[in-house]
Amino acid sequence: MAVAEAKGRDGPDFSALPEGCIATVVSFTSPPDACRLASVSSIFKSACDSDAVWASFLPPDWLPMVSRSASSLKELYFSLCDDPVLVGDGTMVSLPRLATLNRLFLFFFYYYYFLCRLRGFSLDRHNGKKCIMLSARALSITGNDRLIMRSERALFAEVAELIKVLWLEIRGTISSRMLSPRTLYAAYLVFKLTGNYNGFELPRFEVGAGFVGDEAGKRERSVVYLSRSYASRRDGWSEIELGDFLTKDVQDGEVEMSVQDARGNRWMVGLVVEGIEIRPKDRK
C-alpha cells in the first residue's frame, strides 16, 4: 500500500517500506550489496547498517570463536575481515578467565599454546565465508635437524625456517566443520624466501589438497616452482596454491594439504613458512 502510494513515473519508492522489512530483504543479499544499498536513502542506510542484516552475514557459530568488542555487528564483520582472531579448535579462550593460575605459568601457557599453536580465523570480505590460517606450529614439517622456529613479523608468534635441508615435507589437516558448508575452498602455502635462498629453482615440489580417504574424487597433485609460481600478498608474504576442494552441507571429514619434495637430492636453504591458509576460491 505504502509503496503503491509512493509510486512515481520512475517506479515504486521502496524507501516507503518499513525499516524492518527492508532489513529482512537486504539480509538475503551479500555484504557488498548491503553497503551499496545503504546509499539509496537514510532509511535504507539505517536498515542496511542494522545488526539484523549483519547477523545474517556472520557464520552461525561465530560467537564462541570471537572475544572482541565492537559498536555494531557491521563493525565486527569488517574487523574479522581485516584482523584475524587466534583460535584453537574453534573456541576462543579469554585470558582473564585463567587469572587464577600462577602468573609465570600463565605467561608461558599463553605464549606457547595460544600464540604458537593456534589457528587464525577471519572472514572473506565478499561473502562472509570462513577463512582459516594454520600456523607453522600446527603443521607437520619434516626434513632434518636444520629446521628451526623463530620469531617473525607475522600473524603468529613463530614461523618455521629451513636453515639447510636435503628434503622437505609439509602437511596440514583441518576438520571440515571449521569451514563454511557448500563452499569451494583453496589452500595456500604462505611463505618467504630469504635473500640467500638456494635450491628452489627447479619444479621439485608436489602439492595437493583434499579430503582424506576420498577415493571418488582422487586428489590431483601439481608440481610447482616455489621461486617462480608464487603470488605476493598484502601482508608482505608470498603464497602458492596447493589445491582446492568442495565442502558439503553435512560432510564432516578431515582435509589434508601437503607440499612434498619430489626430488630430494639438492640442498635447500632460505625457506620461511608462516603457515597454510584455507579460504574461499570463488570470492563472489
VOGU-3710 file (C-alpha; in Angstrom, 3 decimals, decimal comma):
1> mavaeakgrd> 0,000/0,000/0,000  2,730/2,459/1,033  4,826/1,512/-1,986  1,852/1,933/-4,305  1,098/5,385/-2,910  4,745/6,454/-3,309  4,954/5,127/-6,855  6,043/7,701/-9,396  6,796/7,625/-13,051  10,177/6,073/-12,374
11> gpdfsalpeg> 8,711/3,127/-10,423  7,914/2,362/-6,788  9,747/4,069/-3,936  10,972/1,192/-1,774  12,115/3,699/0,857  8,455/3,888/1,853  8,672/0,326/3,196  9,109/-0,197/6,961  12,767/-0,335/8,029  12,378/-3,874/9,382
21> ciatvvsfts> 11,025/-5,068/6,038  13,965/-3,508/4,177  16,417/-5,109/6,615  14,840/-8,536/6,081  15,161/-8,245/2,301  18,755/-6,949/2,468  19,744/-9,833/4,758  19,223/-12,190/1,786  21,796/-10,318/-0,320  25,548/-10,019/0,342
31> ppdacrlasv> 27,841/-7,675/2,311  28,865/-5,681/-0,826  25,184/-5,350/-1,794  24,269/-4,124/1,690  26,984/-1,463/1,523  25,775/-0,281/-1,881  22,096/-0,241/-0,865  22,936/1,891/2,177  23,461/4,855/-0,168  19,881/4,759/-1,506
41> ssifksacds> 18,341/6,807/1,303  18,576/7,470/5,022  16,060/4,745/5,879  17,937/2,287/3,666  21,189/3,212/5,421  19,631/2,626/8,826  18,260/-0,745/7,700  21,422/-1,853/5,902  23,645/-0,973/8,868  21,427/-2,748/11,390
51> davwasflpp> 22,544/-5,762/13,408  19,626/-7,729/11,923  21,297/-7,536/8,498  24,894/-8,161/9,546  23,986/-11,045/11,843  22,889/-12,889/8,694  26,352/-12,394/7,119  28,268/-13,759/10,117  28,780/-17,551/10,403  26,203/-19,231/12,687
61> dwlpmvsrsa> 28,945/-20,349/15,106  30,933/-17,099/15,231  30,121/-16,188/18,852  32,245/-18,854/20,669  35,245/-18,053/18,463  35,285/-14,271/18,883  36,237/-12,390/22,027  36,235/-8,872/20,690  34,037/-5,837/21,290  32,502/-3,705/18,552
71> sslkelyfsl> 29,869/-0,988/18,400  27,834/-2,966/15,846  27,820/-6,297/14,040  28,777/-4,488/10,850  31,902/-3,149/12,543  32,617/-6,617/13,932  32,190/-8,170/10,462  34,795/-5,934/8,834  37,046/-6,254/11,872  37,071/-10,025/11,317
81> cddpvlvgdg> 37,836/-9,478/7,627  40,875/-7,288/8,327  42,181/-8,605/11,643  42,088/-12,411/12,203  41,250/-13,850/15,602  43,533/-16,513/17,069  41,506/-19,623/17,864  42,076/-23,236/18,890  39,764/-25,975/17,688  37,002/-23,459/17,079
91> tmvslprlat> 36,998/-21,956/20,575  38,452/-18,626/21,615  39,739/-18,658/25,216  39,718/-15,383/27,102  42,930/-14,761/29,050  41,259/-13,161/32,126  39,466/-16,469/32,804  42,873/-18,010/33,534  43,876/-15,303/36,007  43,908/-17,679/38,949
101> lnrlflfffy> 46,882/-19,590/37,524  50,402/-18,796/38,522  51,453/-15,707/36,539  54,674/-17,228/35,240  52,933/-20,408/34,141  50,157/-18,290/32,609  52,681/-16,351/30,529  54,317/-19,447/29,027  50,995/-21,220/28,599  49,556/-18,239/26,752
111> yyyflcrlrg> 52,675/-17,681/24,618  53,420/-21,231/23,534  49,877/-22,506/23,210  47,661/-19,591/22,291  50,139/-17,727/20,068  52,154/-20,565/18,546  49,741/-23,451/18,149  46,507/-21,711/17,298  44,788/-21,091/14,042  43,811/-17,718/12,652
121> fsldrhngkk> 40,084/-17,197/11,965  38,806/-14,468/9,657  36,008/-13,799/7,169  36,064/-13,333/3,422  35,077/-9,708/2,845  32,969/-10,510/-0,219  30,782/-13,327/1,058  31,315/-13,785/4,807  32,691/-17,323/4,406  35,191/-18,567/6,976
131> cimlsarals> 38,925/-18,323/6,299  41,340/-20,372/8,420  45,105/-19,969/8,732  47,117/-22,869/10,179  50,285/-21,696/11,891  53,653/-23,323/11,250  53,356/-24,876/14,725  50,092/-26,542/13,676  51,736/-28,147/10,629  53,785/-31,306/10,376
141> itgndrlimr> 57,099/-30,183/8,874  59,649/-32,940/8,357  63,154/-32,640/6,981  66,165/-32,842/9,255  67,549/-31,058/12,290  68,281/-27,885/10,327  64,728/-26,643/10,772  64,133/-24,026/13,463  61,231/-21,995/14,813  61,865/-18,286/15,199
151> seralfaeva> 60,052/-15,011/15,734  58,935/-13,036/12,701  56,562/-10,194/11,916  53,553/-12,364/11,167  50,099/-13,345/12,406  51,617/-15,933/14,737  54,417/-15,603/17,247  56,651/-18,101/15,465  57,419/-19,205/11,916  59,464/-22,154/10,624
161> elikvlwlei> 62,754/-21,543/8,809  64,761/-24,091/6,852  68,417/-23,482/7,521  69,769/-26,286/5,312  67,836/-29,417/4,322  68,093/-32,120/1,647  64,407/-32,996/1,628  61,173/-31,500/2,930  57,546/-32,417/3,515  54,854/-30,103/4,909
171> rgtissrmls> 51,411/-31,401/5,872  48,431/-29,756/7,496  44,958/-31,021/8,381  41,708/-29,369/9,363  38,205/-30,594/10,129  35,652/-29,505/7,542  33,405/-28,484/10,457  35,629/-25,440/10,931  34,855/-24,286/7,387  31,722/-22,934/5,720
181> prtlyaaylv> 29,480/-25,550/4,036  28,748/-25,630/0,292  31,909/-23,685/-0,480  34,754/-24,223/-2,930  37,928/-23,683/-0,908  41,556/-23,394/-1,954  44,599/-23,941/0,273  47,722/-21,777/0,045  51,206/-22,196/1,463  52,219/-18,828/2,962
191> fkltgnyngf> 55,988/-18,383/2,895  59,021/-16,217/2,189  62,360/-16,881/0,535  65,256/-15,160/2,260  67,878/-13,180/0,368  70,318/-16,096/0,372  67,838/-18,814/-0,644  69,045/-21,696/-2,768  67,676/-24,966/-4,148  64,164/-23,789/-5,070
201> elprfevgag> 64,740/-23,005/-8,758  63,543/-26,405/-10,052  59,897/-27,600/-10,156  60,599/-30,094/-7,427  57,587/-29,779/-5,123  54,364/-31,762/-5,447  51,372/-30,011/-3,872  47,795/-31,079/-3,212  44,682/-30,561/-1,066  41,519/-32,596/-0,484
211> fvgdeagkre> 39,518/-34,829/1,836  41,383/-37,726/3,394  40,210/-41,068/2,000  38,114/-39,506/-0,756  38,675/-42,134/-3,428  35,790/-40,888/-5,584  37,420/-37,514/-6,036  41,066/-38,576/-6,103  43,204/-35,575/-5,262  45,139/-34,122/-8,116
221> rsvvylsrsy> 48,720/-33,147/-7,409  50,698/-30,471/-9,197  54,420/-29,840/-9,452  55,405/-26,236/-8,739  58,334/-23,829/-8,536  58,398/-22,142/-5,134  60,745/-19,496/-6,522  58,545/-18,587/-9,517  54,922/-19,686/-9,170  54,056/-17,620/-6,110
231> asrrdgwsei> 51,813/-14,574/-5,743  52,558/-11,619/-3,461  50,232/-10,913/-0,541  49,275/-7,602/1,019  50,890/-8,629/4,312  54,332/-8,871/2,686  54,387/-12,677/2,452  54,118/-14,867/-0,644  51,664/-17,669/-1,358  51,259/-20,570/-3,748
241> elgdfltkdv> 48,060/-22,566/-4,293  48,203/-26,188/-3,165  44,816/-27,316/-4,490  41,074/-26,905/-3,968  38,159/-28,880/-2,525  34,410/-28,501/-2,054  32,740/-28,640/1,359  29,236/-30,091/1,513  26,221/-29,382/3,674  26,578/-32,164/6,250
251> qdgevemsvq> 30,036/-33,501/5,450  32,306/-33,960/8,459  35,713/-35,048/7,290  39,390/-34,262/7,531  41,000/-32,143/4,851  44,713/-32,636/4,231  47,047/-30,209/2,449  50,614/-31,077/1,550  53,849/-29,871/0,000  56,259/-32,690/-0,795
261> dargnrwmvg> 59,787/-32,629/-2,129  59,682/-34,631/-5,361  63,451/-34,938/-5,847  65,261/-34,887/-2,527  68,778/-34,660/-3,918  69,683/-30,997/-3,575  70,373/-28,754/-0,614  67,653/-26,199/0,167  68,324/-23,020/2,102  66,247/-19,961/2,965
271> lvvegieirp> 62,570/-21,021/3,093  60,473/-19,408/5,850  56,967/-20,850/6,393  54,240/-18,871/8,177  51,522/-21,476/7,639  48,767/-22,681/5,326  45,706/-20,533/4,617  42,360/-22,012/3,586  39,950/-19,508/2,033  37,054/-19,496/-0,484
281> kdrk> 38,209/-19,756/-4,080  35,075/-18,199/-5,554  35,012/-14,751/-3,955  31,574/-13,686/-5,217
//
